[in-house]
């Protein structure tokens, strides 16, 4: 999906864009997960970065 060029603002750091491979890869590396695990998590709980960070922390504890 292309960016809306009429929106002039900073990047949306509050979301992880599951369709952007570089974002999935970066999140996966940071949390010791596979990219597919990250995509599955995004599909399950959405792209909210805070929610994803909490879920990744729970998975690391197990």
RACOR-V93471 format. One record per backbone hydrogen bond with DSSP energy under -0.5 kcal/mol. CO is the residue of the C=O (numbers start at 0). NH is the residue of the N-H. E is the energy in kcal/mol with one decimal. If there is no record, write none. Layout:
CO,NH,E ; CO,NH,E
This chain:
2,4,-0.9 ; 3,6,-1.4 ; 5,7,-0.7 ; 6,8,-0.7 ; 10,12,-1.3 ; 11,14,-1.0 ; 13,48,-2.9 ; 14,16,-0.6 ; 15,17,-1.0 ; 16,19,-1.7 ; 18,20,-0.8 ; 19,22,-0.8 ; 19,23,-2.0 ; 20,24,-2.9 ; 21,25,-2.1 ; 22,26,-2.4 ; 23,27,-2.6 ; 24,28,-2.6 ; 25,29,-2.4 ; 26,30,-1.5 ; 27,31,-0.7 ; 27,32,-2.6 ; 28,31,-0.8 ; 33,37,-1.9 ; 34,38,-2.5 ; 35,39,-2.6 ; 36,40,-2.2 ; 37,41,-2.7 ; 38,42,-2.4 ; 39,43,-2.1 ; 40,44,-3.0 ; 41,45,-2.2 ; 46,15,-2.7 ; 47,51,-2.3 ; 48,52,-2.7 ; 49,53,-2.2 ; 50,54,-2.3 ; 51,55,-2.6 ; 52,56,-2.1 ; 53,57,-2.0 ; 54,58,-2.2 ; 55,59,-1.9 ; 56,60,-1.3 ; 57,61,-0.8 ; 58,61,-0.6
